[in-house]
Amino acid sequence: MNLKDDKPKTSRRKRQSAKAKSDKWILRLYVAGQTPNAVTAFTNLKLICEEQLKGKYHIEVIDLLKNPQLARDNQILAVPTLVRKLPLPVRNIIGDLSNTERVLVGLDLREQSLQ
């Protein structure tokens, strides 16, 4: 018996991105009114989703000025904040989402490049 052949093959597999794992994406964008940062964040998110997820996503915009209790309930400390609810695990990204590479890595749509 050759022990080398008995090693699990899973160690040789690359980790799949969340994009490969899920067909359903639920994204929540927390904002505080229609500020320039909020509008920029929504626009950037919409562009990224259309390019990367092509109809496999749902964006829910939550205005914390209208529902301030949701900030505490969902532990939102800054706005705009993007929360990826599905696929799991939940991930948060704070800011106007203008750094596309950072957003793609944060959403697990692209692996982080080592520099």
Secondary structure, DSSP 8 states (H G I E B T S, - for coil): --GGGGS-GGGGS----HHHH-S-EEEEEEESSS-HHHHHHHHHHHHHHHHHTTT-EEEEEEETTT-THHHHHTT--SSSEEEEEESSS-EEEES----HHHHHHHTTSS-----
